[in-house]
Amino acid sequence: MSTSDKIENKLDDAKGKVKEGVGNATGDDEMKAKGEKDQTKSDLKQAGEKVKDAFK
């Protein structure tokens, strides 16, 4: 996993957490769901990168 990929995944995760927090604070279920989706997407990318690294 390259450093730039790690940084990008961490940023995606952080954005998702912010969106989820804003959604919780404002009662916006759609924003909360988008935040959760972003975090899940980031987790899946990280898992995929780890699999790639395992085969190198």
N, C-alpha and C positions, 0 to 999 in steps of 0.2 A: 504494500500500500504506500503510495507516494505521499510525501508530506503535503502537497497541495490538495490531494484527495482527502486526507485527514482533516485539513483545515476547512475545506468546503463542507464536509459532512458535519463537523462540529458547528459551523455557522448555520447550516440548515436546521440542526437540532435546536440551537439557541433561538432561531427565528420561530420555530414551532412552539417552543416553551413560552415565548413572549406572546404569540398569538393566543395560545391556550389561556394564559394568564389574563390577557385583555378580555377574552371571551367570558371567563369566569367572573371577572370584576364587573363587566357590563351586562351580564346575563345574555350575551349573544352566543347562542348555541352553535350557530354556523361558524363563527370565528373560532370557537373552542374546537370544533370538529376539524377545521382546517389546520389548526395548530397540532392536533393529535396526528393528523395525516402526515404533516411535514416531519414530525418526529419519527413516525413509523418508516417513512421513506428513507430517512437518514440512517436508521438502524439497519434496514435491509441493504443499503449501499455499503455500510461498514461490514456487514456480514459477508457480502459478496467479495469485497476487497480482501478480507481475511482468508477466504477460500482460495482466491487467486494466489495470495502470498504463500499459502501452504503447499501449493504445487510448484513453486519456483525452486 
